Amino acid sequence: MERTPYGFLLVSLGGFLGAVARHAVDVGVGGVLAAVWSGGGPTVLGGTATGAGTLVANVAGSFALGLLLTRASGDRTRLFVGTGALSSFTTYSTFVSDAVALGTPAGAWYVAVSYATGFAAAALGLAVGGRDR
């Protein structure tokens, strides 16, 4: 990997864009769920269904990372997109926080669904990108 000021700039810019995109996904998913459930339904934390936006971002990011691994043309692309954008678009800390907020039974299901769909999305990204395994 490139350990130069330019490499750090690529990671920083990608990280900024990924974090902003994750926030947009979380807000968008929360808005859709709020419209669908209109005040009832799943556990609510901060006005949105706990974990839904994080789940969508993590699954989409897993797919994108699988695709990136097969299609990235160079180290700088991997730095900007993979290390920068996708690492801040996906989130483990919020995933854990959401699982705890949901409580033991729902949180356990959330963890299981997150891992299963994340691995499946990454495998699909690799397959779409042209890598069998």
DRENDO-1510 file (C-alpha; in Angstrom, 1 decimal, always signed):
<recs>
REC; n; res; u; v; w
REC; 1; MET; +0.0; +0.0; +0.0 .
REC; 2; GLU; +1.0; +3.5; -0.6 .
REC; 3; ARG; +2.3; +5.2; +2.6 .
REC; 4; THR; +2.7; +8.7; +1.2 .
REC; 5; PRO; +0.8; +11.9; +1.8 .
REC; 6; TYR; -1.2; +11.3; -1.4 .
REC; 7; GLY; -2.2; +7.8; -0.1 .
REC; 8; PHE; -3.4; +9.3; +3.2 .
REC; 9; LEU; -5.3; +12.0; +1.3 .
REC; 10; LEU; -7.0; +9.3; -0.8 .
REC; 11; VAL; -8.1; +7.4; +2.4 .
REC; 12; SER; -9.2; +10.6; +4.1 .
REC; 13; LEU; -11.4; +11.7; +1.1 .
REC; 14; GLY; -12.8; +8.3; +0.7 .
REC; 15; GLY; -13.6; +8.0; +4.4 .
REC; 16; PHE; -15.4; +11.4; +4.3 .
REC; 17; LEU; -17.5; +10.3; +1.4 .
REC; 18; GLY; -18.3; +6.9; +2.8 .
REC; 19; ALA; -19.3; +8.3; +6.2 .
REC; 20; VAL; -21.6; +10.9; +4.5 .
REC; 21; ALA; -23.1; +8.2; +2.3 .
REC; 22; ARG; -23.7; +5.9; +5.4 .
REC; 23; HIS; -25.5; +8.7; +7.2 .
REC; 24; ALA; -27.6; +9.3; +4.1 .
REC; 25; VAL; -28.5; +5.6; +3.9 .
REC; 26; ASP; -29.4; +5.6; +7.6 .
REC; 27; VAL; -31.6; +8.7; +7.3 .
REC; 28; GLY; -33.2; +7.4; +4.1 .
REC; 29; VAL; -34.0; +4.0; +5.5 .
REC; 30; GLY; -35.3; +5.6; +8.7 .
REC; 31; GLY; -37.6; +7.9; +6.7 .
REC; 32; VAL; -39.0; +5.0; +4.7 .
REC; 33; LEU; -39.6; +2.9; +7.8 .
REC; 34; ALA; -41.1; +5.8; +9.6 .
REC; 35; ALA; -43.5; +6.3; +6.7 .
REC; 36; VAL; -44.4; +2.6; +6.6 .
REC; 37; TRP; -44.9; +2.1; +10.3 .
REC; 38; SER; -46.2; +5.6; +11.3 .
REC; 39; GLY; -45.3; +5.5; +14.9 .
REC; 40; GLY; -45.7; +1.8; +15.6 .
REC; 41; GLY; -43.8; -1.3; +14.8 .
REC; 42; PRO; -40.1; -2.1; +15.6 .
REC; 43; THR; -37.9; -0.8; +18.4 .
REC; 44; VAL; -37.2; +2.9; +17.8 .
REC; 45; LEU; -34.0; +4.6; +18.6 .
REC; 46; GLY; -33.6; +8.2; +17.6 .
REC; 47; GLY; -36.7; +8.1; +15.4 .
REC; 48; THR; -35.6; +5.2; +13.2 .
REC; 49; ALA; -35.9; +1.4; +13.4 .
REC; 50; THR; -32.8; +0.3; +15.3 .
REC; 51; GLY; -30.3; -1.4; +13.0 .
REC; 52; ALA; -32.1; -1.1; +9.7 .
REC; 53; GLY; -30.0; +1.6; +8.2 .
REC; 54; THR; -26.8; +0.0; +9.5 .
REC; 55; LEU; -27.9; -3.4; +8.1 .
REC; 56; VAL; -28.6; -1.9; +4.6 .
REC; 57; ALA; -25.2; +0.0; +4.6 .
REC; 58; ASN; -23.2; -3.1; +5.8 .
REC; 59; VAL; -24.8; -5.4; +3.2 .
REC; 60; ALA; -24.4; -3.0; +0.4 .
REC; 61; GLY; -20.8; -2.3; +1.5 .
REC; 62; SER; -20.0; -6.0; +1.7 .
REC; 63; PHE; -21.3; -6.4; -1.9 .
REC; 64; ALA; -19.2; -3.4; -3.1 .
REC; 65; LEU; -16.1; -4.7; -1.4 .
REC; 66; GLY; -16.5; -8.1; -3.0 .
REC; 67; LEU; -16.9; -6.4; -6.4 .
REC; 68; LEU; -13.9; -4.1; -5.7 .
REC; 69; LEU; -11.6; -7.0; -4.9 .
REC; 70; THR; -12.2; -8.4; -8.3 .
REC; 71; ARG; -12.3; -5.2; -10.3 .
REC; 72; ALA; -10.0; -2.7; -8.8 .
REC; 73; SER; -7.3; -1.7; -11.2 .
REC; 74; GLY; -4.7; -0.5; -8.7 .
REC; 75; ASP; -3.6; +0.2; -5.2 .
REC; 76; ARG; -4.8; +3.8; -5.3 .
REC; 77; THR; -8.4; +2.7; -6.2 .
REC; 78; ARG; -8.3; +0.2; -3.3 .
REC; 79; LEU; -7.1; +2.9; -0.9 .
REC; 80; PHE; -9.7; +5.4; -1.9 .
REC; 81; VAL; -12.7; +3.1; -2.3 .
REC; 82; GLY; -11.9; +0.1; -0.1 .
REC; 83; THR; -9.8; +1.5; +2.8 .
REC; 84; GLY; -11.4; +5.0; +2.7 .
REC; 85; ALA; -15.0; +4.9; +1.4 .
REC; 86; LEU; -16.2; +1.4; +2.2 .
REC; 87; SER; -14.5; +1.2; +5.6 .
REC; 88; SER; -16.4; +4.2; +6.8 .
REC; 89; PHE; -19.6; +3.4; +4.9 .
REC; 90; THR; -19.8; +0.0; +6.7 .
REC; 91; THR; -19.7; +0.0; +10.4 .
REC; 92; TYR; -19.0; -2.5; +13.1 .
REC; 93; SER; -19.3; -0.2; +16.1 .
REC; 94; THR; -22.8; +0.9; +15.2 .
REC; 95; PHE; -23.8; -2.6; +14.4 .
REC; 96; VAL; -22.8; -3.7; +17.9 .
REC; 97; SER; -24.5; -0.7; +19.4 .
REC; 98; ASP; -27.7; -1.5; +17.5 .
REC; 99; ALA; -27.6; -5.2; +18.5 .
REC; 100; VAL; -27.3; -4.2; +22.2 .
REC; 101; ALA; -30.1; -1.7; +21.9 .
REC; 102; LEU; -32.4; -4.3; +20.5 .
REC; 103; GLY; -32.0; -6.6; +23.5 .
REC; 104; THR; -30.9; -10.2; +23.7 .
REC; 105; PRO; -33.5; -12.1; +21.5 .
REC; 106; ALA; -33.9; -9.4; +18.8 .
REC; 107; GLY; -30.2; -8.5; +19.0 .
REC; 108; ALA; -29.2; -12.1; +18.5 .
REC; 109; TRP; -31.4; -12.3; +15.4 .
REC; 110; TYR; -30.0; -9.0; +14.1 .
REC; 111; VAL; -26.4; -10.3; +14.5 .
REC; 112; ALA; -27.3; -13.6; +12.7 .
REC; 113; VAL; -29.1; -11.8; +9.9 .
REC; 114; SER; -26.3; -9.2; +9.5 .
REC; 115; TYR; -23.6; -11.8; +9.2 .
REC; 116; ALA; -25.5; -14.1; +6.9 .
REC; 117; THR; -26.5; -11.3; +4.5 .
REC; 118; GLY; -23.1; -9.7; +4.7 .
REC; 119; PHE; -21.3; -12.8; +3.8 .
REC; 120; ALA; -23.8; -13.6; +1.0 .
REC; 121; ALA; -23.5; -10.1; -0.4 .
REC; 122; ALA; -19.7; -10.3; -0.4 .
REC; 123; ALA; -19.9; -13.6; -2.2 .
REC; 124; LEU; -22.3; -12.2; -4.7 .
REC; 125; GLY; -20.0; -9.2; -5.3 .
REC; 126; LEU; -17.1; -11.6; -5.9 .
REC; 127; ALA; -19.2; -13.7; -8.3 .
REC; 128; VAL; -20.5; -10.7; -10.2 .
REC; 129; GLY; -16.9; -9.4; -10.4 .
REC; 130; GLY; -15.8; -12.7; -11.9 .
REC; 131; ARG; -14.1; -14.5; -9.0 .
REC; 132; ASP; -15.5; -17.9; -8.2 .
REC; 133; ARG; -14.1; -18.2; -4.7 .
</recs>
